[in-house]
Amino acid sequence: MSCFLSALGIDVAGRHRDPLYATAWTTIRSAADASAASPLTGRDAVAPLSGWGHAYYCPEHGNPLSFDERQPHRHRCAPFDHDLVGPEYDAGWATARNAMLQTHLASSALAAAVGGDDRDAERAVGILTGLAEIYLDLPLHGDKVGQGRLYAQSLEEAMVATSLTRSYELVAESMTAAQQELVRERLFRPMVAVVREQLLDRTHNIEVWHLAGLASLAVVLDDSELGRFTLDSPNGIRSQLAHGMRSDGWWLEGNPAYHFFMITALLSAVEAHRALGIGDDVGAVVDQLLLAPLRTSRNDLTVPAFNDGWLAPAVPPGLAIYAGTFYRGAHLSATDEVDRFLDSPQAEPFDTATSDFLVYGRRAATGRAPVALNRLDVLPDSGYAVLRQPAAQTGSGPDTCVFLKYGPHGGGHGHPDKLEIELMVDGSRVIADPGSEAYTIPIHDTWYRQTWSHPTVVVDQTSQPPATGVLLGDRQVGPDRFGCVDAQVTFGAGQTDQGVAVLRERVDPASAAAYDGVTIRRMLVMTPPGAGDYLLDLVAVGAGRAQTIDLVTHVRGELTSDAGVPAPSLVTMPHFDRVRQTEQQSGRADYRLTDGGRRWVRVHTGAEVVLTASTPSNPVHQTCATTIQRVHGTHALFASVMPLSADVDVWSSASLLEVAPGTLELQLPGRTHRWTLHGFTAHPGAERWQDPPAQVAAHTLDR
């Protein structure tokens, strides 16, 4: 019986006969059969050597290549029907091969523990002993973050250690004493040396994985001293959480994918510590880390893909892709809140046909009430603020909300995107953070990690340097009152690189020079359905010298209104195609959205020049309709209005005008909304305002 699971009170034996786990068992039984049918063995991990996992992606289309264990030198981009060849893809194939071996081992070991079939145990033991026989013959290799033997990074070596040790524990009783010694002494003990010698000694998701791998190895090697080192050393798990977890429950890198990547490592470490009888108090932190994303999420459980990280959490089923993490975390939490969430209707999208559910899933407790999660509309430490329409605040139905990002940079995985927005209308992502693609595709650095791929302000067509903004005020939308969030960032003195160079240097002197002394302020005003049902977006910029100031807006869809005349020379930023200049500085843009082909409109004012373009979306083969509102000078005030209703017919003749300094009029059929701005400017000394906001006032004029 696995000591990892027994420490949690879990016994998986016989679960294949329990109806609760029927679909999960079908999945694992199928995977174990695939393992038995595969010709791959542990000894096959010799050649070719593994490479960087990000290399096994199509550089043109960004999608993962199809793995064929019979084709080590031919790699297929299946969605676009072409092949790639070359040593970097061969190394990527080897990484996928080793990952497949790991999957075969995990499936066979779990099937053996649940169903008791000796053939599954024999297959799992064969893979483990095969790996042990060749492990020390594999050279240390890799040129990214550390080196490994099975993998090309110490990160991935630690990750595989957490998996191999758990598979070993599931089948150890089926092994001879000689086989157990072989695996412990020629695989697990050398793995300790590989990982421990390459600790980063700093706060990072990679270090959490290093520690999780070592803690897991400590369990199977019965090394309590190593286990305590992973928990209490100066950069151990306690230190990682103290310095890496923000007060609002998010991990410091500011991306949901990396947040859950880190949590997966943390759960492996905590699980190992429980098996060693130490660190029980960490469960309270597990609660916070799991619940914060749920409380931040939209009604479909999606969250924006800010900073580096995959797009998956930003599109349905959103956080449900991490169902296994929640099932597992519920056993390690200090309270029953995660379990109560899993009992609720919100958790219906969570997949139960998985190995994680087979191991960690459990029945709802009798009499336990499902949890109603309180929403987090302001996350002051992470630096996000959210406005939600009243109907969206109930937690059900299609969501209409907007996120404003103003906080810390996010370290080595941060993006230069201060004061960007992500807008969802009636369940569709209309204006969205692009997330990122595989790190090896060329467009990752020239587009996804640059300011101009984000819906925010660009100065002198140069990306922003790392910076942290401040929230000046917030008020949530009510049934009969508008809500608003107001944030500002000042670049230059007092800002730091905030760990940008943890993994790779990203500070550009040209960016620091272009933005030195620049202040950007953005206020979002959301009106409820009974008072207009739209979003007013106000952006003020102040600079110490005349500069080119661009407000870039990327809409997921295509422009259907007149794009203007060709003007490619006016945009030097890469990946802006079909650049055109419109004739009117104030005007409107009509769109057909990517999601569902719906019509949408945006009216705007405040620019000297208005440009349109087609730019990459995510996935990279999709495009956005992009608008650039441009001013050349020492200051700018841009304003735009966007409808929040699926029905945009009423906006067919809408316009937005600045009728006097500080006074905007939104003209709609039969009525005009006049907005008066009181001292809305961008300057470093701006103070936080109190509710109700004094910066804006609204009046409705019937016509």
Secondary structure as GFF3:
##gff-version 3
##sequence-region A 1 703
A	DSSP	alpha_helix	3	6	.	.	.	ID=ss1
A	DSSP	three_ten_helix	15	17	.	.	.	ID=ss2
A	DSSP	three_ten_helix	19	21	.	.	.	ID=ss3
A	DSSP	alpha_helix	22	37	.	.	.	ID=ss4
A	DSSP	three_ten_helix	42	46	.	.	.	ID=ss5
A	DSSP	three_ten_helix	53	55	.	.	.	ID=ss6
A	DSSP	beta_strand	75	77	.	.	.	ID=ss7
A	DSSP	three_ten_helix	78	80	.	.	.	ID=ss8
A	DSSP	beta_strand	82	84	.	.	.	ID=ss9
A	DSSP	alpha_helix	87	115	.	.	.	ID=ss10
A	DSSP	alpha_helix	118	134	.	.	.	ID=ss11
A	DSSP	three_ten_helix	135	137	.	.	.	ID=ss12
A	DSSP	alpha_helix	154	171	.	.	.	ID=ss13
A	DSSP	three_ten_helix	172	174	.	.	.	ID=ss14
A	DSSP	alpha_helix	177	183	.	.	.	ID=ss15
A	DSSP	pi_helix	184	188	.	.	.	ID=ss16
A	DSSP	alpha_helix	189	196	.	.	.	ID=ss17
A	DSSP	alpha_helix	205	220	.	.	.	ID=ss18
A	DSSP	alpha_helix	224	232	.	.	.	ID=ss19
A	DSSP	alpha_helix	237	244	.	.	.	ID=ss20
A	DSSP	alpha_helix	256	276	.	.	.	ID=ss21
A	DSSP	three_ten_helix	280	282	.	.	.	ID=ss22
A	DSSP	alpha_helix	283	296	.	.	.	ID=ss23
A	DSSP	three_ten_helix	312	314	.	.	.	ID=ss24
A	DSSP	three_ten_helix	318	322	.	.	.	ID=ss25
A	DSSP	alpha_helix	323	332	.	.	.	ID=ss26
A	DSSP	alpha_helix	337	342	.	.	.	ID=ss27
A	DSSP	three_ten_helix	345	347	.	.	.	ID=ss28
A	DSSP	alpha_helix	355	360	.	.	.	ID=ss29
A	DSSP	beta_strand	378	379	.	.	.	ID=ss30
A	DSSP	beta_strand	384	388	.	.	.	ID=ss31
A	DSSP	three_ten_helix	390	394	.	.	.	ID=ss32
A	DSSP	beta_strand	401	405	.	.	.	ID=ss33
A	DSSP	three_ten_helix	411	413	.	.	.	ID=ss34
A	DSSP	beta_strand	420	425	.	.	.	ID=ss35
A	DSSP	beta_strand	428	431	.	.	.	ID=ss36
A	DSSP	alpha_helix	443	443	.	.	.	ID=ss37
A	DSSP	pi_helix	444	448	.	.	.	ID=ss38
A	DSSP	three_ten_helix	451	453	.	.	.	ID=ss39
A	DSSP	beta_strand	457	459	.	.	.	ID=ss40
A	DSSP	beta_strand	470	475	.	.	.	ID=ss41
A	DSSP	beta_strand	483	490	.	.	.	ID=ss42
A	DSSP	three_ten_helix	500	502	.	.	.	ID=ss43
A	DSSP	alpha_helix	509	515	.	.	.	ID=ss44
A	DSSP	beta_strand	519	526	.	.	.	ID=ss45
A	DSSP	three_ten_helix	529	531	.	.	.	ID=ss46
A	DSSP	beta_strand	534	555	.	.	.	ID=ss47
A	DSSP	beta_strand	557	559	.	.	.	ID=ss48
A	DSSP	beta_strand	565	566	.	.	.	ID=ss49
A	DSSP	three_ten_helix	568	570	.	.	.	ID=ss50
A	DSSP	beta_strand	577	581	.	.	.	ID=ss51
A	DSSP	beta_strand	587	593	.	.	.	ID=ss52
A	DSSP	beta_strand	599	605	.	.	.	ID=ss53
A	DSSP	beta_strand	609	616	.	.	.	ID=ss54
A	DSSP	beta_strand	623	643	.	.	.	ID=ss55
A	DSSP	three_ten_helix	649	651	.	.	.	ID=ss56
A	DSSP	beta_strand	655	660	.	.	.	ID=ss57
A	DSSP	beta_strand	663	668	.	.	.	ID=ss58
A	DSSP	beta_strand	671	677	.	.	.	ID=ss59
A	DSSP	beta_strand	696	702	.	.	.	ID=ss60
###
